[in-house]
Amino acid sequence: MRLVTACMLISSTTSLVANGFQATSPLSVRTSRVSTSSKSVATAPMSATTSSSMSYDEVNKLAFRALQSECKQLGLSAVGTTAALRGRLLEHFGLAKEVALEKGAAPAVTPEEIEELCATDGITFCDESDPDFDFKSLLSDVMQKSSVGHWKSATRKLKKLNKQYSTSDRPVPREAYLAVLEACAANRNNGARASEPARKILEDMAESDYEIPTDLANSCVMNSLGEGPGGTHDQCGGIDAALAMVAAVEASPNGSSSLTDATYGRLVSTLANDGAVEEAILVLRSMVVEKLFTPPLGTFADVAKAAAKSDDHAEDVLQVLTYAKAAGYELDNIAAVEAGRDLLASGVIAAEKMDNLALGLRLLTAAAKAEGCAPDSGDDLVASSSAAAQRASTLIHKRAIQQACKDNGWKLAVKLLELMPKRGLTPATSVWRSVVATCCKNEKSRKATAILMDWITLANEGKADKPPVNVFNTVVNTCEVCGEEDLTVKVLDLMRDTLDTEGNIITFNIALKRLAKTGNIIGCEGILIGMLNEGIEPNVVSYTTVLGACAKTKNAAMASMWLQRMRARNCSPNYHTYNTALAACLDGKLESTFIASKIAAEMVDDASFEMACGIKG
């Protein structure tokens, strides 16, 4: 009876070994139970402190970028495949034992235990079965399912083959991985649904030091990216899967040169479109600096657009421009293509957000130098490429002009103002006014008149508001100061034609000033009559200017008469008025002396009245 029992035990044990499973003796089971319980007791305090941070299921659900982020926060290395990153976290939290249990690892049977079970006297046993039968059978199923494109079934069988039957001496062959990977990669990763299985296969091949074909690696990464949220396609694949694939391919033999610039470029653009600007810039930097690629301008433009949308990443646009130059592009030439214009436009937007006026103007100037933009100019196309670019360009010019006017740099202000219409930008009324005032301040009457005429031209085309009367007055006064009588008349005519008015009191006073310089008393009288006809009441400046014409010709009688007219209009003379009238009496004639005495007496009376009632003039 004992012999029969021993034979049955030997037969069952040998059968298990032949079928590729690890046999477990009662002794080993008892030993395992004891050791397991002791380990759980030893690690209990650690589990109490760390498992509360993250459980095994939580770690297992993290995507690639989330795994990298957790590793960085915990001070662990964030480089490697998904399995490597997950393993570091599980080891950090003391959860490595659960990994072994998940994989179905069982305590190995020692040779001594097998020998103890097989120690039978007088009995010999010969096992003629193939120990690799199950491995080969499942491998054949994997290859057959892959050949007909059944990627789901092939993936499940490959996973089973890898977990239950593969060993270090008998690994899953490279051909099996490639067969399943090709089935997964067919039809754009089967609509990206096979992206995760493809990612796992690539990581397993990298871990097994298998070389991954270049075309297959690029196809898997490219087809895992879509246009949906997170770079997904119908909620499958995405950026995390693509990044994990890239990490796996780069970790494989000769993998550092397997992926092409088109693959990296697609990944960078998808990251940028998803708002992951910092990660996109890191990958872009790796392409340019480490791998010496020359990405297309569209890749740079995608990252720059994403960075320019946020105030926090405005400075990152400068890095993108720097990488573009490092890749061999010249900013003075890239405006000839749309992607180059988009890149420059993003630079202009970022420059406006950083208030870097010099950079914004430099980028627009670079765009203007580009050839091949005819019939338009490159700077015009850049400035009008989007509403944000047009707004940023307008604000940059406006601020630069205001700064130039503040620094009294009329030449720079005029140049910037002339560039705005050429770039499709409309100057605000305040900008026109500032430039005209700066030119008048520097007594540049001709330039001020030219700018005013340009302003009127745009106003007639409906592209700007009409200049107000005070701007005409400023230009007229400057023309008077510079002795440009012809320009004075021209500006007055422009004002009448543009605003359909003769002007306001300031305009008439300026005209009086021009006539008073020549001593034209009759002309001054005509202007005063014209003011009254326009319903404009002359003020003390008007009458004083007429008295200036009398002083010019030393006509004391006319000066006395204008004082009387002034009082008749209820306009009180001030001390400038009296001084001017007295100056008209300095012709050395006795009659003028009597008139001067009369004027002086009136002046004393007015002074006494003002001392009694308060100064009014």
Helices and strands as residue ranges (DSSP letters): H 2-18, H 26-50, H 56-61, H 64-73, H 82-92, H 96-102, H 111-117, H 133-147, H 151-160, I 161-165, H 174-191, H 195-207, H 214-223, G 229-231, H 239-251, G 255-257, H 261-273, H 277-285, I 286-290, H 297-308, G 311-313, H 316-326, G 334-336, H 338-353, H 357-369, H 378-383, H 387-406, H 410-422, H 429-441, H 445-460, H 469-481, H 485-499, H 505-517, H 521-533, H 540-553, H 556-568, H 575-583, H 590-613
